[in-house]
Amino acid sequence: MRLAVISDIHGNLRALEAVHREIKAAAPDLIVNLGDCLSGPLWPEETAQYLVAQGWPTVRGNHDRILAETPVAELGEPDAFVYRHLSKTAKEWIGELPATISLESEIFLCHGSPSSDEIFLVEDDGGNHFFPSTEREVRRKLGNVTAELVLCGHSHTPRVVFVSERQTVLNPGSIGVQAFPGLTATGSPHARYAIATRQNGRWSFELRAIDYDWAEAARRAEASGFANWAHGLATGFAADAIDS
């Protein structure tokens, strides 16, 4: 079995299109999406239409939940931008996404962790940064999830974490956003995704970073009034990290 795993698109349609082209060439059995689909000053409605048309198994990210459940007057600036640009169909689609998905008994999908879309599964939150969780902490946050392969996103950081001979956690990284001030900085603007392959009862992984037109994405952010997003989209580094 071969899975293509994507996450944290954040409305970056150009990155999604490039990743999908490469995935189609690899011909996996299934593509799964780990959420935070639209939030960002890029192409939210167009990304929603693209995802609805594909029909991939998709879990709700924390920003998907915020868009669906928070009064528009209480939304932060990027999410308020997204809400203003979404059709009724897109809003309904976001609102119907499940928090988790189990594929048979061996694969479990969540955005952050099994219990919360805001808790990092394989990292600990240090406030303005995060750091890798201990083995004990990962097991605690997994709770009663016993699936062989647990798929999570949220931290935008590609990782494979070997919990035991019977369980592995995969974070494919983010398709659309490679830098958040004080939190994430992958160090390059390449779009991230992963391929997971199960053969002879064991999983192996390919963490992929691919080229796309990130200059266009940066220009789109600036044109939308979010120049603070442009540097991260173009470089993979947060602007505050460069300036400090």
C-alpha positions as CSV (number, residue, x, y, z in Angstrom):
1,M,0.0,0.0,0.0
2,R,1.2,3.5,-0.9
3,L,-0.2,6.7,0.6
4,A,0.5,10.3,-0.4
5,V,0.2,12.5,2.7
6,I,-0.4,16.2,2.5
7,S,-1.1,18.8,5.1
8,D,-1.2,22.6,5.9
9,I,-1.9,23.9,2.5
10,H,-3.1,27.3,3.9
11,G,-4.7,28.4,0.6
12,N,-1.5,28.0,-1.4
13,L,-3.0,26.7,-4.6
14,R,0.2,27.0,-6.6
15,A,2.1,24.8,-4.2
16,L,-0.8,22.3,-4.0
17,E,-1.0,22.1,-7.8
18,A,2.7,21.3,-8.1
19,V,2.6,18.7,-5.4
20,H,-0.5,17.1,-6.9
21,R,1.2,16.8,-10.3
22,E,4.2,15.0,-8.7
23,I,1.9,12.7,-6.7
24,K,-0.1,11.7,-9.7
25,A,3.1,10.6,-11.4
26,A,3.9,8.4,-8.4
27,A,0.4,6.8,-8.6
28,P,-0.3,6.1,-4.9
29,D,-3.3,4.1,-3.8
30,L,-4.7,7.0,-1.9
31,I,-4.0,10.7,-1.1
32,V,-4.9,12.0,2.4
33,N,-5.1,15.6,3.7
34,L,-4.4,16.5,7.3
35,G,-6.0,19.9,7.4
36,D,-5.5,23.6,7.7
37,C,-6.6,23.8,4.1
38,L,-7.5,27.5,3.4
39,S,-6.2,29.9,6.1
40,G,-3.9,32.4,4.6
41,P,-3.9,35.5,2.3
42,L,-3.5,33.5,-1.0
43,W,-6.1,31.6,-2.9
44,P,-8.7,30.3,-0.3
45,E,-11.7,29.9,-2.5
46,E,-9.8,28.5,-5.4
47,T,-8.1,26.0,-3.1
48,A,-11.4,25.0,-1.6
49,Q,-12.8,24.3,-5.0
50,Y,-9.8,22.2,-5.9
51,L,-10.0,20.1,-2.8
52,V,-13.8,19.6,-3.0
53,A,-13.3,18.3,-6.6
54,Q,-10.6,15.8,-5.5
55,G,-12.6,14.3,-2.7
56,W,-9.6,13.2,-0.7
57,P,-10.1,12.0,2.9
58,T,-9.5,15.2,4.8
59,V,-9.4,16.0,8.5
60,R,-10.2,19.4,10.1
61,G,-7.3,21.6,11.1
62,N,-7.4,24.1,13.9
63,H,-7.8,27.0,11.4
64,D,-10.5,25.0,9.5
65,R,-12.4,24.7,12.8
66,I,-11.9,28.4,13.6
67,L,-13.2,29.4,10.2
68,A,-16.3,27.2,10.7
69,E,-17.1,28.0,14.3
70,T,-15.8,31.5,15.2
71,P,-18.0,34.6,14.6
72,V,-16.4,36.6,11.8
73,A,-15.9,39.7,14.0
74,E,-13.7,37.6,16.3
75,L,-11.4,36.1,13.6
76,G,-7.8,37.1,13.3
77,E,-6.7,39.0,10.2
78,P,-5.7,36.1,7.9
79,D,-8.8,34.0,8.8
80,A,-11.0,37.1,8.4
81,F,-9.5,37.6,4.9
82,V,-10.3,33.9,4.1
83,Y,-13.8,34.1,5.4
84,R,-14.6,37.1,3.3
85,H,-13.4,35.3,0.1
86,L,-15.2,32.0,0.7
87,S,-18.4,30.9,-1.1
88,K,-21.2,29.3,0.8
89,T,-20.2,25.9,-0.6
90,A,-16.6,26.2,0.6
91,K,-17.8,27.3,4.1
92,E,-20.1,24.3,4.3
93,W,-17.4,21.9,3.2
94,I,-15.0,23.2,5.9
95,G,-17.7,22.9,8.5
96,E,-18.3,19.3,7.7
97,L,-14.7,18.1,8.0
98,P,-14.1,15.4,10.7
99,A,-11.6,15.9,13.5
100,T,-10.0,12.5,12.9
101,I,-10.3,9.6,10.4
102,S,-9.4,6.0,10.9
103,L,-8.6,4.1,7.7
104,E,-9.4,0.5,8.6
105,S,-7.5,-0.3,11.9
106,E,-3.9,0.5,10.8
107,I,-3.9,4.2,9.8
108,F,-5.1,7.1,11.9
109,L,-5.4,10.7,10.6
110,C,-5.4,13.8,12.8
111,H,-4.3,17.4,12.4
112,G,-2.5,18.2,15.7
113,S,-2.9,15.1,18.0
114,P,-5.7,12.6,18.5
115,S,-7.2,14.7,21.3
116,S,-6.8,18.2,19.9
117,D,-6.2,20.0,16.6
118,E,-4.0,22.5,18.6
119,I,-1.7,20.1,20.4
120,F,1.5,19.1,18.6
121,L,1.8,15.3,18.7
122,V,5.6,15.0,18.3
123,E,6.6,18.4,19.6
124,D,6.1,20.3,22.8
125,D,4.9,23.9,22.6
126,G,7.4,26.4,24.2
127,G,5.2,29.4,23.6
128,N,7.1,31.2,20.8
129,H,8.9,28.0,19.6
130,F,8.5,24.2,19.9
131,F,10.9,21.4,20.5
132,P,10.8,17.6,20.0
133,S,8.6,15.7,22.5
134,T,10.2,12.9,24.5
135,E,9.2,9.3,23.7
136,R,7.1,9.2,26.9
137,E,5.3,12.4,25.9
138,V,4.5,11.1,22.4
139,R,3.0,7.9,23.8
140,R,1.0,10.0,26.3
141,K,-0.4,12.2,23.6
142,L,-1.3,9.2,21.4
143,G,-3.6,8.0,24.2
144,N,-5.5,4.9,23.2
145,V,-4.7,5.2,19.5
146,T,-3.0,1.9,18.5
147,A,-2.9,2.3,14.7
148,E,0.4,1.2,13.1
149,L,0.7,4.5,11.2
150,V,-0.4,7.8,12.8
151,L,-0.5,10.8,10.4
152,C,-0.4,14.4,11.8
153,G,0.4,17.9,10.7
154,H,0.1,21.3,12.5
155,S,3.8,22.0,13.2
156,H,4.7,22.4,9.5
157,T,7.8,20.3,10.2
158,P,8.5,17.0,8.3
159,R,9.2,14.2,10.8
160,V,9.1,10.5,11.1
161,V,8.9,9.3,14.8
162,F,9.4,5.7,15.6
163,V,7.2,5.0,18.7
164,S,7.6,1.3,18.7
165,E,8.0,-1.8,16.5
166,R,4.2,-1.5,16.1
167,Q,3.7,2.2,15.7
168,T,5.2,5.1,13.7
169,V,4.1,8.8,13.5
170,L,4.5,10.7,10.3
171,N,4.3,14.5,9.8
172,P,4.7,15.3,6.1
173,G,5.3,19.0,6.7
174,S,3.4,21.8,5.1
175,I,2.6,22.2,1.4
176,G,1.9,25.9,1.6
177,V,3.7,27.7,4.4
178,Q,7.3,27.1,5.4
179,A,7.8,29.8,8.0
180,F,5.9,31.4,10.9
181,P,7.6,34.0,13.1
182,G,9.0,32.4,16.2
183,L,7.7,28.9,15.5
184,T,8.4,27.3,12.2
185,A,11.3,27.9,9.7
186,T,12.1,25.0,7.4
187,G,14.8,27.1,5.8
188,S,13.6,26.8,2.2
189,P,10.4,27.7,0.4
190,H,9.9,24.2,-1.2
191,A,6.4,22.6,-0.8
192,R,6.5,19.6,1.5
193,Y,4.6,16.3,1.4
194,A,5.3,12.6,2.1
195,I,4.9,9.1,0.6
196,A,4.3,6.3,3.0
197,T,4.7,2.7,1.7
198,R,3.7,-0.5,3.5
199,Q,5.5,-3.6,2.3
200,N,6.0,-6.9,4.0
201,G,4.2,-5.6,7.1
202,R,6.5,-2.6,7.6
203,W,6.3,1.1,6.7
204,S,8.9,3.2,4.9
205,F,8.8,6.9,4.1
206,E,9.8,9.5,1.5
207,L,9.8,13.1,2.8
208,R,9.6,15.3,-0.3
209,A,10.4,19.0,-0.9
210,I,9.6,20.2,-4.4
211,D,9.9,23.4,-6.5
212,Y,6.9,25.6,-7.3
213,D,6.4,29.3,-8.1
214,W,6.8,30.6,-4.6
215,A,7.6,34.1,-5.9
216,E,4.0,34.2,-7.2
217,A,2.7,33.1,-3.8
218,A,4.7,35.9,-2.1
219,R,3.4,38.5,-4.6
220,R,-0.1,37.3,-3.9
221,A,0.3,37.7,-0.2
222,E,1.6,41.3,-0.7
223,A,-1.2,42.1,-3.1
224,S,-3.7,40.9,-0.5
225,G,-2.3,43.2,2.1
226,F,-0.1,40.7,4.0
227,A,3.5,41.7,3.3
228,N,4.5,39.9,6.5
229,W,3.7,36.6,4.9
230,A,5.8,37.3,1.7
231,H,9.3,36.8,3.2
232,G,8.5,33.4,4.6
233,L,6.8,32.2,1.4
234,A,9.8,33.3,-0.7
235,T,12.5,32.1,1.6
236,G,11.4,29.5,4.2
237,F,12.6,31.8,6.9
238,A,10.5,34.1,9.1
239,A,11.2,37.8,8.7
240,D,11.7,38.3,12.5
241,A,14.4,35.6,12.5
242,I,16.3,37.4,9.7
243,D,16.0,40.8,11.4
244,S,17.1,39.8,14.9
